[in-house]
Amino acid sequence: MRKLLFFIPLVFFLILGAVFYSQLGKDVQYMPSALVGKKVPKFTLVSLGDDQLYTHKDLPKTSYLINFWGTWCPACHVEHPFLMTLAQSGVPIIGIDYKDQKDSAEQWLEQKGNPYQMVLMDEMGRFGVDMGVTGAPESFVVDSSGVVVYRHQGVINAENWPDIQGYMK
């Protein structure tokens, strides 16, 4: 019986090794979205520019990108110039100012330019929670019927845009 006790650490080590081995090569940044394949959740948010209320019914009827950003987000500063390029090439982008202050966001867009067709404020982050946002920047491709077809966590740039663009039809 005592000899059997000596094998317990070995068995534990082998099981732990198998678990670690099974995780090798997986994308540690990827988190699946429960919204892919579902409609954009209903919302009512205030527009940054004109303080009007907008709902999910006011979103474009073509495919578009929803981009969650904030002035407090260092990666959003990196992403912004590429979003300007996308907007100039005709990509429709809806900006969600996520957990931010109105004055800061207005100043940001005034200084850096506004790539968004519509900028909505999600000051409390409720819409972000409904969308499954884990942080900013985070973007979603929505098709013409209002269904989320892709989620991208992190900065959108020239390197990953071709993959994301493939979801915009």
C-alpha positions in Angstrom: 0.0 0.0 0.0 2.9 2.4 0.8 4.4 1.9 -2.6 1.1 3.0 -4.2 1.3 6.3 -2.4 4.6 7.0 -4.1 2.9 6.9 -7.5 0.2 9.6 -6.6 2.6 12.5 -7.3 3.6 10.9 -10.6 0.0 10.4 -11.7 -0.8 14.0 -10.7 2.2 15.3 -12.7 1.2 13.3 -15.8 -2.4 14.6 -15.7 -1.2 18.2 -15.2 1.3 17.7 -18.1 -1.5 16.4 -20.4 -3.6 19.5 -19.6 -0.8 21.9 -20.3 0.1 20.0 -23.5 -3.5 20.2 -24.8 -3.3 24.0 -24.5 -0.1 24.4 -26.6 -0.6 26.4 -29.8 -4.0 27.8 -28.9 -4.7 31.5 -29.2 -4.7 32.7 -25.6 -6.2 36.1 -26.7 -9.3 34.5 -28.3 -12.5 34.6 -26.4 -15.6 33.3 -28.2 -18.6 35.6 -28.4 -22.1 34.5 -27.4 -23.4 37.2 -29.8 -22.0 35.8 -33.0 -25.0 34.7 -35.0 -27.4 36.8 -33.0 -28.9 40.3 -33.5 -27.4 43.3 -31.9 -29.0 43.7 -28.5 -31.7 46.4 -28.1 -30.3 49.6 -26.6 -31.1 53.3 -26.1 -28.0 55.5 -26.0 -27.2 59.2 -26.3 -25.3 60.5 -29.3 -22.1 62.3 -28.5 -22.6 65.1 -31.0 -26.2 66.1 -30.7 -27.4 64.5 -27.4 -30.2 62.7 -29.3 -31.4 59.3 -28.2 -30.7 56.5 -30.6 -31.8 52.9 -30.5 -30.8 49.7 -32.3 -33.4 50.6 -34.9 -31.2 53.6 -36.0 -28.3 51.4 -36.9 -27.3 51.1 -40.7 -29.2 48.7 -42.9 -25.9 47.6 -44.5 -23.0 45.8 -43.0 -20.9 47.9 -40.7 -18.4 47.8 -37.9 -19.2 48.7 -34.2 -16.1 49.9 -32.5 -15.9 50.2 -28.7 -13.3 52.8 -27.7 -12.4 55.2 -24.9 -10.0 58.1 -24.4 -8.6 56.3 -21.4 -7.6 53.3 -23.6 -3.9 53.4 -24.8 -4.6 50.8 -27.6 -7.4 53.0 -28.9 -4.9 55.7 -29.6 -2.9 53.2 -31.7 -6.0 52.0 -33.5 -7.5 55.4 -34.3 -5.4 56.4 -37.3 -6.3 53.1 -39.1 -10.0 53.7 -38.3 -9.6 57.1 -40.0 -8.2 55.3 -43.1 -11.1 52.8 -43.1 -13.7 55.5 -42.8 -12.0 57.5 -45.7 -12.2 54.3 -47.8 -16.0 54.1 -47.2 -16.2 51.5 -44.3 -19.2 52.4 -42.2 -18.1 52.5 -38.5 -20.4 53.1 -35.5 -18.4 54.3 -32.5 -19.4 53.4 -29.0 -17.6 55.7 -26.5 -17.2 53.2 -23.7 -17.1 54.1 -20.0 -15.8 57.6 -20.8 -16.5 61.3 -20.2 -18.3 63.3 -22.8 -15.9 66.2 -22.7 -12.8 64.0 -23.2 -14.4 62.1 -26.0 -15.4 65.3 -27.9 -11.9 66.7 -27.5 -10.4 63.4 -28.7 -12.5 63.4 -31.9 -11.9 67.1 -32.5 -8.1 66.6 -32.2 -7.7 63.2 -33.9 -10.6 63.3 -36.4 -13.9 61.4 -36.4 -14.0 58.1 -38.3 -17.5 57.3 -37.1 -20.8 57.7 -38.9 -22.5 57.8 -35.5 -20.9 58.1 -32.0 -23.0 56.8 -29.1 -22.0 57.1 -25.4 -22.1 54.1 -23.2 -21.0 55.9 -20.0 -22.0 53.1 -17.6 -20.9 50.2 -19.9 -24.3 48.5 -20.0 -24.5 48.2 -23.8 -20.9 46.9 -23.6 -22.0 44.2 -21.2 -24.9 43.3 -23.4 -22.4 43.0 -26.3 -20.0 40.9 -24.3 -17.2 43.5 -24.4 -14.2 42.6 -22.2 -12.2 45.8 -22.8 -11.4 48.4 -25.4 -10.8 48.5 -28.2 -13.2 45.8 -29.3 -15.1 45.7 -32.6 -18.0 43.7 -34.1 -18.9 43.2 -37.7 -22.7 43.4 -38.1 -24.4 42.3 -41.4 -27.2 44.0 -43.2 -29.8 42.2 -41.2 -28.4 43.4 -37.9 -26.7 40.1 -37.0 -23.3 40.0 -35.4 -21.1 37.9 -37.6 -17.6 38.5 -36.1 -16.0 39.9 -33.0 -12.4 41.3 -32.8 -10.7 42.0 -29.6 -7.8 44.5 -29.7 -6.5 46.9 -32.2 -7.7 46.8 -35.8 -4.7 47.4 -38.1 -3.5 46.9 -41.7 -2.3 43.4 -40.8 -5.6 42.0 -39.4 -8.0 44.1 -41.4 -8.1 41.7 -44.4 -9.4 38.9 -42.2 -12.0 41.2 -40.6 -13.0 42.7 -43.9 -13.9 39.2 -45.1 -16.9 39.2 -42.7 -18.3 42.5 -44.2 -20.6 41.6 -47.0 
